[in-house]
Every structure is written in structure tokens, then in C-alpha cells.
Amino acid sequence: MKNHDRFSSTKLIGLTGPMASGKNLAASILEGFGCVSVDADKLVHQAVETAKDQIIEIFGINAKEMKIEILNPDGTINRRQLARIVFQSEENLRKQEQIVHPIVEKLTLDFIEQNSDKVVIVNATVLHKIELVKNCDALIFITAPTLKRLFRAKKRDHLSTKQILQRFHSQKHLFTKYKKLNSDIYRVMNFGSKAKLERSLAKVFKEIISL
């Protein structure tokens, strides 16, 4: 799958899956196998602050219409309130992605170059939307039953059921989108114990490393 000389010496694995499927747990397990991982979803937080002025300009009108504040008292972006706007429509989501994704990709590339002698895991829900996906040797898609994901999301993110289901809906056909990339993709179900997930990932990791 890899198509760029820049990454020819780096083993690059994409780790993806829908919200609350267990990607972070999977990343920590893979780190235990000797990999290093970068959480692109967390880099979004950094990117949002970097592009704060542009975000306020684009979504300020929406915030006024919804009577919400997208700035915290300390001047940082209130990501939860911003998410209410972003996940309100596909158009708003697209606008944010156009602002944020180039910054996230740059930060991710920096991390990969700093760890070029290691197996690098790129942990990202929407990896298929950035060019970097074309440079992955393989993809691991973590998934879990919807009800289990809903329970995890409510416990972890303290969002309303409506907000969580909006995000779930935006990721409804996520696996199909990755399948269309015609890449080496390994689907791993995460609905049991951590030990069971570790065994599944160990098997997949062994196959990828042998590619």
C-alpha cells in the first residue's frame, strides 16, 4: 500500500475504527509489542487551538444562532460546544475538517519522522480522509457492538445520547470507506476482555510485520 519513498524505511500501521470502539486500548497493547503510537484524534485538539481564529470566523454565526459560546473563559476553544455545531450537519463537519486535517497531518508526519526507526501506529478515526493513509503498510480496524460503544462513550465523554448518536451516524459506513482503499485491512472485534483483544491483535500484528 505504501507509495512514497519518504516512508520506505518505516513500518507504518493505521489503527482506526468508530467512536468508542477501543482504539486507544488497542494502541496501548500494540505499544506493548514494541511499537510507538500517535493519537491523531488528540492532535485535533492541538490543531483546533492553532486554527482558533479561523474556526471562530467560520462557526461564529452558528454559535450565535444556537446561543452557545465556543470560547472558554481562558480564551481556548470549548471543544464540546464546537462539536455541537460541527456534528449538526455534514457541511459543518466538512468545513472543520478542511481547517483541521492539514494541521493534524503535518503534526503526524513530524512524529513519524522522529520515530523512523520504529514501527509507528497512527491512531485515527478518519484516517481515510488524509493522504497519509496511502503510506500505511496495513490498517487495523477496531470495532465493537453499538450498545457497548454507546455505554463506553457515555461513561468516557459525558455527552448526551443524542450527541453520541449523531457522531455514530457520521461514522455509519466507516469500514466500507476503508475497504474502498483496496488496502491490507484487518478487522478486529473488541467485545470481550482486554486479554482477548490482546490475543487478536498479537495474531494480526504478526501477520503485518511479516508483510
Secondary structure, DSSP 8 states (H G I E B T S, - for coil): ----GGGTTSEEEEEE-STTSSHHHHHHHHHHTT-EEEEHHHHHHHHHHHTHHHHHHHHHHHHHHHT---B-TTSSB-HHHHHHHHTT-HHHHHHHHHHHHHHHHHHHHHHHHHTTTSEEEEE-TTGGGSGGGGG-SEEEEEE--HHHHHHHHHHHH---HHHHHHHHHHTTTHHHHHHTTT--EEEEE--S-HHHHHHHHHHHHHHHHT-
